[in-house]
Amino acid sequence: MLADHHMLLSLASLIAMELVLGIDNIIFISILTGKLPPEQQAKARHVGIAVAVVARIGLLFMIGLILQLQTPLITWGSFALTGKDLVLFTGGVFLTVKTLLEIFQKVVPSGQEHASTTGNGRFASVIFQIVLIDLIFSVDSILTAIGLVDAVWMMVVAVLVSTVVMVIFAAPIHRFIQKYPGFKLMALLFLIIIGGFLIMESFHLPVVKAYLYFSMAFGLIYEALHIRYRKFHG
């Protein structure tokens, strides 16, 4: 009985962790797909999520290879550079630079901003970026999951549950972010913070992610109150 309770608790912890990861992914997906023509946005979300999930489950069945990312490659004194550090650093830089470019484009006239948003090449680029950032996030979450459970099937269940939640909420969150520019800019700023956290983790600096999610909640409440204020006061 105790073993069953421990298994359920571990599974719940994994699902919660994947749902938090899903929040980051949904925000990033919403920003990327918002640059596509309206008729391609839903398809891009579904294809991007599907390909990313298949790739993430594939990583789960290569746990031995993932674990090797924790092996030190180079050592300087007390600092050991691992493959995981390189993945996190690359992902953090990519996410930060990509988000800064997105913010910069907000001050570019709309004709220039959307000049390159058509065509199969742009669609494929969006899918590639969705899958890339998902895999970068997944490496960190998989290594954390290995510390919680040994059963791969539990990790797969957690990924599938989080995927269902992402599919259900991706479209409403996308419409919400596109409708309210303030929330969209706030989401971009949060992505910069997430990128910074990834870079900090790659240098083994202490990171308290609770601060990030507290600031996200605070920002969401502020913008919601701001929208309501503008509604009644113009």
C-alpha positions, 0 to 999 in steps of 0.5 A: 500500500505504501509503495502504491502511495509513493508511486502515485505521489511520484507520478503526480509530481512528474505531471506537475513538473510537466505542466509547468514546462507546458506553460513555458511551451504554450507561451513560446508557441503562441508567440511563434505561431502568432507570426504566421497567417491566421489559417496556418496558426492552428495547424502549426500549434498542433503539428509543433506540439505533436512533433515535440511530444514524439521527440520528447518521448523518444528522449525518454527511451534514450535515458542512458544517453541523456545521463551521459550529459551529466558527465564532466567534459572540462573541469576548471577548479571546482567548476565542471562543464557538462553536456547538460550545461552546454544544452542549457546555455545554448537554449538560454541564449537562443530563447533570450535572443529570439525573444529580444528580436520579437520585442524589437519587431514590435516597434517595426511598422506592421508591413515589415513585421509580417513581410516574411510570415508567409510560405512553407519555409516560414511554417517549417521554421516555426515548427523547428523552433517549437521542437528545438526549445521543447527538447532543450526544456525536456533535457532538464526535466528528464534529468530531474524526473530520473531523480524522482522515479525509475520507471520510464512508463511513468515519465511517458504518462506525465508527458502525455497528460501534459500534452493533453492539457497543452492541446486543450489550452493552447488555442485559448491562451493563443487567442488571449495573448493575441487579443491583449498586446499587454499580455503578449509583451509581458509573456515575452519579458517572462521568456527573457527571464526563463532564458536567463534562468537557463543560462544561470543553471548552465553556470551552476548558479542557484536558481529559485524558479518560484520567484519567476512564477510569482512574478508571472502571477503578479504581472498577470493580475496587474494586467488584468486589473489594468484592462478592467480599469481601461474598460470603465475609464477609457 
